[in-house]
Amino acid sequence: MRVALDAQLALGTATGIGEYVTGLAQALRRRGADISLLQCPRLDPWRFDRRVLWDQVLLPIAAHRARPDVLHCASGTMPALAPRATVVTVHDMAWLRVQQHAPAYARAYFGAFQLTRYRRAARIVVDSSFSRDEFLRLAAVDPARVEVVYPGVARDICALVRCPQSEPLALVVGTIERRKNLEVVVRALQSFPRMQVVACGPFTPYRDEVERLARACGVIERLHMPGYVGRSELLALYSRATLVAMPSRYEGFGYGAAQAQCAGVPLLAASGSSLPEIVAGAAPLLAPDDVTAWVEALRALLADPGAAEARAAAARPAAIARFAWARAAAAMETIYRATLDERQEQQRSS
């Protein structure tokens, strides 16, 4: 069975989807799967017009040339002319739920337009049970075609050696965008004059709002937003951080939370969307906009960081098992096989 995997978002400043595609491809190949990565390196995947060009023109051409048994659209978008044996991973429904501030053309393309495309997919994979519920509320799709497969966490994160620095450091990982709710961490930072915050991820215009708030709160010198960081720097930050903060108002999965657990870093996470499912009782959950609750949780953690470190270390093996790429790849192979078998049965009966 030959599978073609849309890997365009693994290029350049790959964020959560890029991490997903790269990890899945590697895990499938370790299992001996015949995988073709479909990419166009000269095309910037983060420009809207280039993304549409890839999705709707170049991806179908690349898939036709690869002649796969199954096409896996792993980045949440599908071409209008997708093959019948197509699997799509829908990472979240954010474009239809919480991205009202984004340009109308982007909301239309990533939201309503893609929702109609999903109906043509043979199978839809989602990153969490929360995302499955969200998807089925919005999409007119047979629930039997929608399956949950947790993404994996990379081996280098799981093998990380912790070396927390002496001064408190809160790490926030992910694109700097409104739904990530960085402002609650900025407001809480006022109560901890020794703490630094590093929020690493690609910028959106929301970064300017966060900077203005940090200046107004008098904490701008202790808020660092370096943008997208390379792998070695990200690993160093996970190693040194006192804690990871995940205050998002909306996450379809929450890679930062899963990575923190697999790295053994103490975690504070918001209590909404998929995060309670992903955290699974291993870390405190806080109302995303309750600054007082975040201050109290930070104060409790910083009062005894050794105990927080020990709790995170004790929960680490279970997280590594839950978010193992081998497990995810095995589940995906089962889905590919079911997709191909169904397609072959349709061909025999037609």
Contacts in CASP RR format, 6 or more apart in sequence:
PFRMAT RR
TARGET T0000
AUTHOR 0000-0000-0000
METHOD contacts of the structure
MODEL  1
MRVALDAQLALGTATGIGEYVTGLAQALRRRGADISLLQCPRLDPWRFDR
RVLWDQVLLPIAAHRARPDVLHCASGTMPALAPRATVVTVHDMAWLRVQQ
HAPAYARAYFGAFQLTRYRRAARIVVDSSFSRDEFLRLAAVDPARVEVVY
PGVARDICALVRCPQSEPLALVVGTIERRKNLEVVVRALQSFPRMQVVAC
GPFTPYRDEVERLARACGVIERLHMPGYVGRSELLALYSRATLVAMPSRY
EGFGYGAAQAQCAGVPLLAASGSSLPEIVAGAAPLLAPDDVTAWVEALRA
LLADPGAAEARAAAARPAAIARFAWARAAAAMETIYRATLDERQEQQRSS
1 33 0 8 1.000
1 34 0 8 1.000
1 69 0 8 1.000
1 70 0 8 1.000
1 336 0 8 1.000
1 337 0 8 1.000
1 340 0 8 1.000
2 34 0 8 1.000
2 36 0 8 1.000
2 66 0 8 1.000
2 67 0 8 1.000
2 68 0 8 1.000
2 69 0 8 1.000
2 70 0 8 1.000
3 28 0 8 1.000
3 33 0 8 1.000
3 34 0 8 1.000
3 35 0 8 1.000
3 36 0 8 1.000
3 68 0 8 1.000
3 69 0 8 1.000
3 70 0 8 1.000
3 71 0 8 1.000
3 72 0 8 1.000
3 336 0 8 1.000
4 35 0 8 1.000
4 36 0 8 1.000
4 38 0 8 1.000
4 62 0 8 1.000
4 63 0 8 1.000
4 66 0 8 1.000
4 68 0 8 1.000
4 70 0 8 1.000
4 71 0 8 1.000
4 72 0 8 1.000
5 21 0 8 1.000
5 24 0 8 1.000
5 25 0 8 1.000
5 28 0 8 1.000
5 35 0 8 1.000
5 36 0 8 1.000
5 37 0 8 1.000
5 38 0 8 1.000
5 72 0 8 1.000
5 74 0 8 1.000
6 21 0 8 1.000
6 38 0 8 1.000
6 59 0 8 1.000
6 71 0 8 1.000
6 72 0 8 1.000
6 73 0 8 1.000
6 74 0 8 1.000
6 75 0 8 1.000
7 18 0 8 1.000
7 21 0 8 1.000
7 22 0 8 1.000
7 25 0 8 1.000
7 37 0 8 1.000
7 38 0 8 1.000
7 39 0 8 1.000
7 74 0 8 1.000
8 38 0 8 1.000
8 39 0 8 1.000
8 40 0 8 1.000
8 43 0 8 1.000
8 45 0 8 1.000
8 51 0 8 1.000
8 54 0 8 1.000
8 59 0 8 1.000
8 75 0 8 1.000
9 15 0 8 1.000
9 17 0 8 1.000
9 18 0 8 1.000
9 21 0 8 1.000
9 45 0 8 1.000
9 75 0 8 1.000
10 17 0 8 1.000
10 18 0 8 1.000
10 21 0 8 1.000
10 22 0 8 1.000
10 25 0 8 1.000
10 37 0 8 1.000
10 39 0 8 1.000
11 39 0 8 1.000
11 41 0 8 1.000
11 45 0 8 1.000
12 45 0 8 1.000
13 46 0 8 1.000
13 201 0 8 1.000
13 202 0 8 1.000
13 228 0 8 1.000
14 21 0 8 1.000
14 22 0 8 1.000
15 174 0 8 1.000
15 175 0 8 1.000
15 201 0 8 1.000
15 202 0 8 1.000
15 228 0 8 1.000
16 174 0 8 1.000
16 255 0 8 1.000
17 74 0 8 1.000
17 75 0 8 1.000
17 76 0 8 1.000
17 91 0 8 1.000
18 75 0 8 1.000
19 151 0 8 1.000
19 154 0 8 1.000
19 255 0 8 1.000
20 74 0 8 1.000
20 89 0 8 1.000
20 91 0 8 1.000
20 151 0 8 1.000
20 152 0 8 1.000
20 255 0 8 1.000
21 74 0 8 1.000
21 75 0 8 1.000
22 154 0 8 1.000
23 152 0 8 1.000
23 154 0 8 1.000
23 325 0 8 1.000
24 74 0 8 1.000
24 151 0 8 1.000
24 152 0 8 1.000
24 325 0 8 1.000
24 328 0 8 1.000
24 329 0 8 1.000
24 332 0 8 1.000
25 35 0 8 1.000
25 37 0 8 1.000
26 325 0 8 1.000
27 152 0 8 1.000
27 325 0 8 1.000
27 326 0 8 1.000
27 328 0 8 1.000
27 329 0 8 1.000
28 35 0 8 1.000
28 329 0 8 1.000
28 332 0 8 1.000
28 333 0 8 1.000
29 35 0 8 1.000
30 326 0 8 1.000
30 329 0 8 1.000
31 326 0 8 1.000
31 329 0 8 1.000
31 330 0 8 1.000
31 333 0 8 1.000
33 329 0 8 1.000
33 333 0 8 1.000
36 66 0 8 1.000
36 68 0 8 1.000
38 59 0 8 1.000
38 62 0 8 1.000
38 63 0 8 1.000
38 66 0 8 1.000
40 54 0 8 1.000
40 58 0 8 1.000
40 62 0 8 1.000
43 50 0 8 1.000
43 53 0 8 1.000
43 54 0 8 1.000
43 58 0 8 1.000
44 50 0 8 1.000
45 51 0 8 1.000
45 54 0 8 1.000
46 202 0 8 1.000
48 105 0 8 1.000
48 106 0 8 1.000
48 109 0 8 1.000
51 77 0 8 1.000
52 109 0 8 1.000
55 77 0 8 1.000
55 78 0 8 1.000
55 79 0 8 1.000
56 79 0 8 1.000
56 80 0 8 1.000
59 73 0 8 1.000
59 79 0 8 1.000
60 79 0 8 1.000
60 81 0 8 1.000
60 82 0 8 1.000
63 71 0 8 1.000
63 83 0 8 1.000
68 85 0 8 1.000
69 85 0 8 1.000
69 336 0 8 1.000
69 340 0 8 1.000
70 85 0 8 1.000
70 86 0 8 1.000
70 87 0 8 1.000
70 336 0 8 1.000
70 339 0 8 1.000
70 340 0 8 1.000
71 82 0 8 1.000
71 83 0 8 1.000
71 85 0 8 1.000
71 86 0 8 1.000
71 87 0 8 1.000
72 86 0 8 1.000
72 87 0 8 1.000
72 88 0 8 1.000
72 89 0 8 1.000
72 332 0 8 1.000
72 336 0 8 1.000
73 79 0 8 1.000
73 82 0 8 1.000
73 86 0 8 1.000
73 87 0 8 1.000
73 88 0 8 1.000
73 89 0 8 1.000
73 121 0 8 1.000
74 88 0 8 1.000
74 89 0 8 1.000
75 89 0 8 1.000
76 88 0 8 1.000
76 89 0 8 1.000
76 90 0 8 1.000
76 91 0 8 1.000
76 114 0 8 1.000
77 110 0 8 1.000
77 114 0 8 1.000
77 117 0 8 1.000
78 86 0 8 1.000
78 88 0 8 1.000
78 114 0 8 1.000
78 117 0 8 1.000
78 118 0 8 1.000
78 120 0 8 1.000
78 121 0 8 1.000
79 117 0 8 1.000
80 117 0 8 1.000
82 117 0 8 1.000
82 120 0 8 1.000
82 121 0 8 1.000
84 120 0 8 1.000
84 122 0 8 1.000
84 343 0 8 1.000
84 346 0 8 1.000
85 122 0 8 1.000
85 339 0 8 1.000
85 340 0 8 1.000
85 342 0 8 1.000
85 343 0 8 1.000
86 120 0 8 1.000
86 121 0 8 1.000
86 122 0 8 1.000
86 339 0 8 1.000
87 121 0 8 1.000
87 122 0 8 1.000
87 123 0 8 1.000
87 124 0 8 1.000
87 125 0 8 1.000
87 332 0 8 1.000
87 335 0 8 1.000
87 336 0 8 1.000
87 339 0 8 1.000
88 117 0 8 1.000
88 118 0 8 1.000
88 121 0 8 1.000
88 123 0 8 1.000
88 124 0 8 1.000
88 125 0 8 1.000
89 124 0 8 1.000
89 125 0 8 1.000
89 126 0 8 1.000
89 127 0 8 1.000
90 118 0 8 1.000
90 124 0 8 1.000
90 125 0 8 1.000
90 126 0 8 1.000
90 131 0 8 1.000
90 135 0 8 1.000
91 126 0 8 1.000
91 127 0 8 1.000
91 131 0 8 1.000
91 252 0 8 1.000
91 253 0 8 1.000
92 127 0 8 1.000
92 131 0 8 1.000
92 134 0 8 1.000
92 250 0 8 1.000
92 251 0 8 1.000
92 252 0 8 1.000
92 253 0 8 1.000
92 274 0 8 1.000
93 131 0 8 1.000
93 134 0 8 1.000
93 135 0 8 1.000
93 138 0 8 1.000
93 252 0 8 1.000
94 179 0 8 1.000
94 250 0 8 1.000
94 252 0 8 1.000
95 102 0 8 1.000
95 106 0 8 1.000
95 107 0 8 1.000
95 110 0 8 1.000
95 111 0 8 1.000
95 114 0 8 1.000
96 107 0 8 1.000
96 111 0 8 1.000
96 112 0 8 1.000
96 115 0 8 1.000
96 138 0 8 1.000
97 134 0 8 1.000
97 250 0 8 1.000
98 178 0 8 1.000
98 179 0 8 1.000
98 249 0 8 1.000
98 250 0 8 1.000
99 106 0 8 1.000
99 107 0 8 1.000
99 110 0 8 1.000
99 179 0 8 1.000
100 107 0 8 1.000
101 178 0 8 1.000
115 138 0 8 1.000
115 139 0 8 1.000
118 124 0 8 1.000
118 139 0 8 1.000
118 141 0 8 1.000
119 139 0 8 1.000
119 140 0 8 1.000
119 141 0 8 1.000
121 145 0 8 1.000
122 145 0 8 1.000
122 339 0 8 1.000
122 342 0 8 1.000
122 343 0 8 1.000
123 145 0 8 1.000
123 146 0 8 1.000
123 147 0 8 1.000
123 335 0 8 1.000
123 338 0 8 1.000
123 339 0 8 1.000
124 135 0 8 1.000
124 139 0 8 1.000
124 141 0 8 1.000
124 145 0 8 1.000
124 146 0 8 1.000
124 147 0 8 1.000
125 146 0 8 1.000
125 147 0 8 1.000
125 148 0 8 1.000
125 149 0 8 1.000
125 332 0 8 1.000
125 335 0 8 1.000
126 132 0 8 1.000
126 135 0 8 1.000
126 146 0 8 1.000
126 147 0 8 1.000
126 148 0 8 1.000
126 149 0 8 1.000
127 148 0 8 1.000
127 149 0 8 1.000
127 150 0 8 1.000
127 151 0 8 1.000
127 252 0 8 1.000
127 253 0 8 1.000
127 274 0 8 1.000
128 148 0 8 1.000
128 150 0 8 1.000
128 252 0 8 1.000
128 253 0 8 1.000
128 274 0 8 1.000
128 277 0 8 1.000
128 278 0 8 1.000
129 148 0 8 1.000
129 274 0 8 1.000
129 277 0 8 1.000
130 252 0 8 1.000
130 273 0 8 1.000
130 274 0 8 1.000
130 277 0 8 1.000
131 148 0 8 1.000
131 252 0 8 1.000
131 253 0 8 1.000
131 274 0 8 1.000
132 146 0 8 1.000
132 147 0 8 1.000
132 148 0 8 1.000
134 252 0 8 1.000
135 141 0 8 1.000
135 146 0 8 1.000
136 143 0 8 1.000
136 146 0 8 1.000
147 331 0 8 1.000
147 335 0 8 1.000
149 328 0 8 1.000
149 331 0 8 1.000
149 332 0 8 1.000
149 335 0 8 1.000
150 253 0 8 1.000
150 258 0 8 1.000
150 322 0 8 1.000
150 323 0 8 1.000
150 327 0 8 1.000
150 328 0 8 1.000
151 253 0 8 1.000
151 255 0 8 1.000
151 258 0 8 1.000
151 323 0 8 1.000
151 328 0 8 1.000
152 258 0 8 1.000
152 323 0 8 1.000
152 324 0 8 1.000
152 325 0 8 1.000
152 327 0 8 1.000
152 328 0 8 1.000
153 255 0 8 1.000
153 258 0 8 1.000
153 259 0 8 1.000
153 262 0 8 1.000
153 319 0 8 1.000
153 320 0 8 1.000
153 323 0 8 1.000
153 324 0 8 1.000
153 325 0 8 1.000
154 325 0 8 1.000
155 325 0 8 1.000
156 231 0 8 1.000
156 235 0 8 1.000
157 235 0 8 1.000
157 238 0 8 1.000
157 259 0 8 1.000
157 262 0 8 1.000
157 263 0 8 1.000
158 262 0 8 1.000
158 263 0 8 1.000
158 320 0 8 1.000
160 235 0 8 1.000
160 238 0 8 1.000
160 239 0 8 1.000
160 263 0 8 1.000
160 264 0 8 1.000
161 239 0 8 1.000
162 239 0 8 1.000
162 263 0 8 1.000
162 264 0 8 1.000
162 265 0 8 1.000
162 309 0 8 1.000
162 313 0 8 1.000
163 239 0 8 1.000
163 240 0 8 1.000
164 239 0 8 1.000
164 240 0 8 1.000
164 241 0 8 1.000
164 242 0 8 1.000
164 305 0 8 1.000
164 309 0 8 1.000
165 240 0 8 1.000
165 242 0 8 1.000
167 194 0 8 1.000
167 195 0 8 1.000
167 196 0 8 1.000
168 192 0 8 1.000
168 194 0 8 1.000
168 195 0 8 1.000
168 196 0 8 1.000
168 242 0 8 1.000
168 243 0 8 1.000
168 302 0 8 1.000
168 305 0 8 1.000
169 195 0 8 1.000
169 196 0 8 1.000
169 197 0 8 1.000
169 198 0 8 1.000
169 240 0 8 1.000
169 241 0 8 1.000
169 242 0 8 1.000
169 243 0 8 1.000
170 185 0 8 1.000
170 189 0 8 1.000
170 195 0 8 1.000
170 196 0 8 1.000
170 197 0 8 1.000
170 198 0 8 1.000
170 241 0 8 1.000
170 242 0 8 1.000
170 243 0 8 1.000
170 244 0 8 1.000
170 245 0 8 1.000
170 298 0 8 1.000
171 197 0 8 1.000
171 198 0 8 1.000
171 200 0 8 1.000
171 237 0 8 1.000
171 238 0 8 1.000
171 241 0 8 1.000
171 243 0 8 1.000
171 244 0 8 1.000
171 245 0 8 1.000
171 265 0 8 1.000
172 180 0 8 1.000
172 182 0 8 1.000
172 185 0 8 1.000
172 197 0 8 1.000
172 198 0 8 1.000
172 199 0 8 1.000
172 200 0 8 1.000
172 244 0 8 1.000
172 245 0 8 1.000
172 246 0 8 1.000
172 247 0 8 1.000
173 199 0 8 1.000
173 200 0 8 1.000
173 201 0 8 1.000
173 234 0 8 1.000
173 237 0 8 1.000
173 244 0 8 1.000
173 255 0 8 1.000
173 256 0 8 1.000
173 259 0 8 1.000
174 180 0 8 1.000
174 199 0 8 1.000
174 200 0 8 1.000
174 201 0 8 1.000
174 202 0 8 1.000
174 255 0 8 1.000
174 256 0 8 1.000
175 201 0 8 1.000
175 202 0 8 1.000
175 203 0 8 1.000
175 204 0 8 1.000
176 182 0 8 1.000
176 199 0 8 1.000
176 201 0 8 1.000
176 202 0 8 1.000
176 203 0 8 1.000
176 204 0 8 1.000
176 206 0 8 1.000
176 207 0 8 1.000
176 210 0 8 1.000
176 225 0 8 1.000
176 227 0 8 1.000
177 204 0 8 1.000
177 206 0 8 1.000
178 204 0 8 1.000
178 206 0 8 1.000
178 209 0 8 1.000
179 248 0 8 1.000
179 249 0 8 1.000
179 250 0 8 1.000
179 251 0 8 1.000
180 206 0 8 1.000
180 247 0 8 1.000
180 248 0 8 1.000
180 249 0 8 1.000
181 247 0 8 1.000
181 248 0 8 1.000
181 249 0 8 1.000
181 270 0 8 1.000
181 288 0 8 1.000
181 289 0 8 1.000
182 199 0 8 1.000
182 206 0 8 1.000
182 210 0 8 1.000
182 247 0 8 1.000
183 209 0 8 1.000
183 210 0 8 1.000
183 213 0 8 1.000
184 247 0 8 1.000
184 288 0 8 1.000
184 289 0 8 1.000
184 290 0 8 1.000
184 291 0 8 1.000
184 294 0 8 1.000
185 197 0 8 1.000
185 199 0 8 1.000
185 245 0 8 1.000
185 247 0 8 1.000
185 294 0 8 1.000
186 197 0 8 1.000
186 210 0 8 1.000
186 213 0 8 1.000
186 214 0 8 1.000
186 217 0 8 1.000
186 219 0 8 1.000
186 223 0 8 1.000
187 213 0 8 1.000
187 217 0 8 1.000
187 291 0 8 1.000
187 294 0 8 1.000
188 291 0 8 1.000
188 294 0 8 1.000
188 295 0 8 1.000
188 298 0 8 1.000
189 195 0 8 1.000
189 197 0 8 1.000
189 214 0 8 1.000
189 217 0 8 1.000
189 219 0 8 1.000
189 222 0 8 1.000
189 223 0 8 1.000
190 217 0 8 1.000
190 218 0 8 1.000
190 219 0 8 1.000
191 295 0 8 1.000
191 298 0 8 1.000
191 299 0 8 1.000
192 298 0 8 1.000
192 299 0 8 1.000
192 302 0 8 1.000
195 222 0 8 1.000
195 242 0 8 1.000
195 298 0 8 1.000
195 302 0 8 1.000
196 222 0 8 1.000
196 223 0 8 1.000
196 224 0 8 1.000
197 219 0 8 1.000
197 222 0 8 1.000
197 223 0 8 1.000
197 224 0 8 1.000
197 245 0 8 1.000
198 224 0 8 1.000
198 225 0 8 1.000
198 226 0 8 1.000
198 237 0 8 1.000
198 241 0 8 1.000
199 210 0 8 1.000
199 223 0 8 1.000
199 224 0 8 1.000
199 225 0 8 1.000
200 225 0 8 1.000
200 226 0 8 1.000
200 227 0 8 1.000
200 228 0 8 1.000
200 229 0 8 1.000
200 233 0 8 1.000
200 234 0 8 1.000
200 237 0 8 1.000
201 225 0 8 1.000
201 226 0 8 1.000
201 227 0 8 1.000
201 228 0 8 1.000
201 229 0 8 1.000
202 227 0 8 1.000
202 228 0 8 1.000
203 225 0 8 1.000
203 227 0 8 1.000
207 225 0 8 1.000
210 223 0 8 1.000
210 225 0 8 1.000
211 220 0 8 1.000
211 223 0 8 1.000
211 225 0 8 1.000
214 220 0 8 1.000
214 223 0 8 1.000
229 237 0 8 1.000
238 244 0 8 1.000
238 259 0 8 1.000
238 260 0 8 1.000
238 263 0 8 1.000
238 265 0 8 1.000
239 263 0 8 1.000
241 265 0 8 1.000
242 266 0 8 1.000
242 301 0 8 1.000
242 302 0 8 1.000
242 305 0 8 1.000
243 265 0 8 1.000
243 266 0 8 1.000
243 267 0 8 1.000
243 268 0 8 1.000
243 298 0 8 1.000
243 301 0 8 1.000
243 308 0 8 1.000
244 256 0 8 1.000
244 257 0 8 1.000
244 259 0 8 1.000
244 260 0 8 1.000
244 265 0 8 1.000
244 266 0 8 1.000
244 267 0 8 1.000
244 268 0 8 1.000
245 267 0 8 1.000
245 268 0 8 1.000
245 269 0 8 1.000
245 294 0 8 1.000
246 254 0 8 1.000
246 256 0 8 1.000
246 257 0 8 1.000
246 260 0 8 1.000
246 267 0 8 1.000
246 268 0 8 1.000
246 269 0 8 1.000
246 270 0 8 1.000
246 275 0 8 1.000
247 268 0 8 1.000
247 269 0 8 1.000
247 270 0 8 1.000
247 286 0 8 1.000
247 288 0 8 1.000
247 294 0 8 1.000
248 254 0 8 1.000
248 270 0 8 1.000
248 273 0 8 1.000
248 275 0 8 1.000
248 288 0 8 1.000
249 270 0 8 1.000
249 272 0 8 1.000
249 273 0 8 1.000
249 288 0 8 1.000
249 289 0 8 1.000
250 273 0 8 1.000
251 257 0 8 1.000
251 270 0 8 1.000
251 273 0 8 1.000
251 274 0 8 1.000
251 275 0 8 1.000
251 278 0 8 1.000
252 273 0 8 1.000
252 274 0 8 1.000
253 274 0 8 1.000
253 278 0 8 1.000
254 274 0 8 1.000
254 275 0 8 1.000
254 278 0 8 1.000
257 267 0 8 1.000
257 269 0 8 1.000
257 275 0 8 1.000
257 278 0 8 1.000
257 279 0 8 1.000
257 283 0 8 1.000
258 278 0 8 1.000
258 319 0 8 1.000
258 323 0 8 1.000
260 266 0 8 1.000
260 267 0 8 1.000
260 283 0 8 1.000
260 312 0 8 1.000
261 267 0 8 1.000
261 279 0 8 1.000
261 282 0 8 1.000
261 283 0 8 1.000
261 312 0 8 1.000
261 315 0 8 1.000
261 316 0 8 1.000
261 319 0 8 1.000
261 323 0 8 1.000
262 316 0 8 1.000
262 319 0 8 1.000
262 320 0 8 1.000
262 323 0 8 1.000
263 316 0 8 1.000
264 309 0 8 1.000
264 312 0 8 1.000
264 313 0 8 1.000
264 315 0 8 1.000
264 316 0 8 1.000
264 319 0 8 1.000
265 312 0 8 1.000
266 283 0 8 1.000
266 301 0 8 1.000
266 305 0 8 1.000
266 308 0 8 1.000
266 309 0 8 1.000
266 311 0 8 1.000
266 312 0 8 1.000
267 279 0 8 1.000
267 282 0 8 1.000
267 283 0 8 1.000
267 284 0 8 1.000
267 312 0 8 1.000
268 283 0 8 1.000
268 284 0 8 1.000
268 286 0 8 1.000
268 294 0 8 1.000
268 297 0 8 1.000
268 298 0 8 1.000
268 301 0 8 1.000
269 275 0 8 1.000
269 278 0 8 1.000
269 279 0 8 1.000
269 283 0 8 1.000
269 284 0 8 1.000
269 285 0 8 1.000
269 286 0 8 1.000
270 285 0 8 1.000
270 286 0 8 1.000
270 287 0 8 1.000
270 288 0 8 1.000
271 285 0 8 1.000
271 286 0 8 1.000
271 287 0 8 1.000
271 288 0 8 1.000
272 285 0 8 1.000
272 288 0 8 1.000
275 285 0 8 1.000
276 285 0 8 1.000
279 285 0 8 1.000
280 322 0 8 1.000
282 312 0 8 1.000
282 315 0 8 1.000
282 318 0 8 1.000
282 319 0 8 1.000
283 312 0 8 1.000
283 315 0 8 1.000
284 297 0 8 1.000
286 293 0 8 1.000
286 294 0 8 1.000
286 297 0 8 1.000
287 293 0 8 1.000
301 308 0 8 1.000
321 327 0 8 1.000
END
